[in-house]
Amino acid sequence: MTLPKKFLELFKGKIDEETLEKYSKDASLFKIKPEAVVFPKNVAQIKDLVRYVKKHRKYKMSITPRAGGTDMTGGPLSESVVMDMSNFAKIGKISDDKITIQTGAYYRDLDAKTQKKNLFLPSYPASREICTIGGMIANNSGGEKSLHYGKTINYVTELKVVLQDGEQYTVKKLSRKELDKKMKLRTFEGMLYKDIFKLVDNNYDLIKKSEPQVPKNSTGYNLWDVWDKTNFDLTKLFVGSQGTLGIIIEAELNLVPKPKATGLLIIFCPNLEEISDIVESVLSYRPSSFESFDNHTFKLAIKFFPEFLKLLGAKNIITLSTRFIPEFGYVLMHGIPKLTLLVEFEGADNEEIANHIKNVQEELKRYKVKTRIATSQKDIRKYWIIRRESFNLLRKKIKDKQTAPFIDDMCVPPERFSEYFPALIKILEKYNLLYTIAGHIGEGNFHVIPLMDLSDGKERKKIKIVSEKVYDLVLSLEGSISGEHNDGLIRGPYLEKMYGKEMTALFKQVKNIFDPKNIFNPGKKVQANMDYALKHIKRE
Ligand SMILES: Cc1cc2nc3c(=O)[nH]c(=O)nc-3n(C[C@H](O)[C@H](O)[C@H](O)COP(=O)(O)OP(=O)(O)OC[C@H]3O[C@@H](n4cnc5c(N)ncnc54)[C@H](O)[C@@H]3O)c2cc1C
């Protein structure tokens, strides 16, 4: 125990076993026990906490914010102090299609409020029922609607943050004149603006060139979005920063109108031979969402059929089971499809959507696929449940194995699929990995989740070897090693592989400018280390 007793008294840190055990895990591979968990009630307490931790560096204390705890990279885990953000859950009024919200608020609560005004925040992840706005911002989350609407970074217009000097600041887009005014301040804030501006302006070309050319990316710090020679916007750095630059207290977010009508086309692919062409054909019809799950996920849905029915709110199991007759029919006739694709369209009314979907269906006749149109909202919902809940069911239901998210989020340009899939599957098979693949096929963002016995040292050894092989493949195809889940402990060690030395050095400078004493979530992103990560894999 290195925490001073006074700290626990002042900040009412919890150190009982039950609390420490709970906060030692997220949805990642890791288990790291904190020394204490604090539950600040207001911004003044967060400021005091930051000042205290900074002042008492000899105790090597740090602060790691945590919200829903659904991170898949070890982002909210720490050996020191974990700061639970659940007391910051106020949701403000909606005005001009914008909302101000504290970051500990859950997405589901925001959604309940915005839906009443026919608005929504479209960058929600599959974990929408269990994650918070703070986690979505800190990871730059995305999900099934990102193909059409983009990721969380597109919706953040202003943030209130507590920085390493224990003060709260507002960051938002600034004009050159406003930036100059900030840079003249003789305070930490002034220095911050000056140093970051110098960094992005002096390295403008390198930074712009280094932006990953994929539809989705959550790695590194978003330096390429900060400065465009006209405007300067620090919100872009906080989005995706995983709590390593400061504590995000409140956000102003843009909302979008709910679509008037939607429709879903399901495509069953018996093999992957034509997949690149199929994806290109579908994308040319501009779907609002284009998702997929593989044969292993399909089998999982069959294996855990009663659980899926429960998630669908089953009152009458028999009636509900009849909703799956088309899928049972397909499997009986053709076997389990290698890939099931879900294509959603939005439009002004149901008739427009129905015509549009019929045109896509017609076009797909030239491929060896079967298609069906989901006919009702209930029918549509069952597909989304399979897509969204497969990872959660794996986590909870598989008895002798664990979900091992370490190659869980690669993003590869869709036109490279025909090279990507066979090579990826070859690696997974060479290392004898059981896995499911589900994800956002329209953006080339796939979640590959191996199932492993992590108490077995030989299995654990595969993690580093397979990560390196898969990331080499992804980078050779000009992809990103993380489309939405971020770096944390598991991908941070590969940032240099993805961006090269110079750009990684700039990321390190960013961390150093914001947090010179390294008090905010140390050891993540650019500071991550694979040996440390491998030592902290949970083995139960
Ligand atoms: C079943 C399942 C499905 C998922 N599907 C998706 C998906 O489709 N898309 C996707 O993007 N992700 C997905 N995820 C990952 C995860 O749910 C998201 O990244 C989510 O947004 C994290 O939110 P959270 O509230 O759980 O954050 P946490 O796990 O608590 O924290 C995430 C990171 O944010 C930091 N943080 C949290 N609050 C703050 C704050 N106030 N200030 C500064 N830093 C902060 C933490 O330190 C940590 O590094 C999934 C996870 C699960 C378990």
The ligand as a Gaussian input file, in Angstrom:
#p B3LYP/6-31G(d) Opt

LIG

0 1
 C      -20.728000      -6.140000     -25.339000
 C      -19.851000      -5.000000     -25.757000
 C      -20.027000      -4.435000     -27.007000
 C      -19.237000      -3.340000     -27.407000
 N      -19.460000      -2.789000     -28.627000
 C      -18.786000      -1.679000     -28.990000
 C      -19.062000      -1.037000     -30.244000
 O      -19.926000      -1.454000     -31.010000
 N      -18.366000       0.071000     -30.544000
 C      -17.440000       0.618000     -29.695000
 O      -16.883000       1.663000     -30.018000
 N      -17.150000       0.020000     -28.525000
 C      -17.795000      -1.099000     -28.132000
 N      -17.523000      -1.687000     -26.930000
 C      -16.493000      -1.098000     -26.053000
 C      -17.056000      -0.104000     -25.007000
 O      -18.345000      -0.483000     -24.614000
 C      -17.137000       1.338000     -25.538000
 O      -15.868000       1.815000     -25.870000
 C      -17.819000       2.294000     -24.534000
 O      -18.022000       3.533000     -25.122000
 C      -17.049000       2.476000     -23.242000
 O      -17.875000       3.179000     -22.347000
 P      -17.817000       2.957000     -20.760000
 O      -18.755000       3.910000     -20.144000
 O      -18.003000       1.547000     -20.416000
 O      -16.310000       3.432000     -20.464000
 P      -15.223000       2.799000     -19.488000
 O      -14.967000       1.394000     -19.851000
 O      -15.552000       3.067000     -18.088000
 O      -13.960000       3.706000     -19.886000
 C      -13.440000       3.687000     -21.183000
 C      -12.205000       4.605000     -21.254000
 O      -12.621000       5.951000     -21.095000
 C      -11.970000       6.583000     -20.005000
 N      -12.966000       7.469000     -19.393000
 C      -14.196000       7.134000     -18.935000
 N      -14.828000       8.224000     -18.461000
 C      -13.974000       9.273000     -18.632000
 C      -14.041000      10.662000     -18.322000
 N      -15.101000      11.187000     -17.752000
 N      -12.981000      11.428000     -18.633000
 C      -11.876000      10.920000     -19.229000
 N      -11.761000       9.613000     -19.533000
 C      -12.795000       8.806000     -19.238000
 C      -11.519000       5.436000     -19.104000
 O      -10.382000       5.787000     -18.345000
 C      -11.202000       4.358000     -20.129000
 O       -9.901000       4.535000     -20.617000
 C      -18.250000      -2.819000     -26.521000
 C      -18.073000      -3.411000     -25.268000
 C      -18.864000      -4.484000     -24.882000
 C      -18.646000      -5.078000     -23.516000

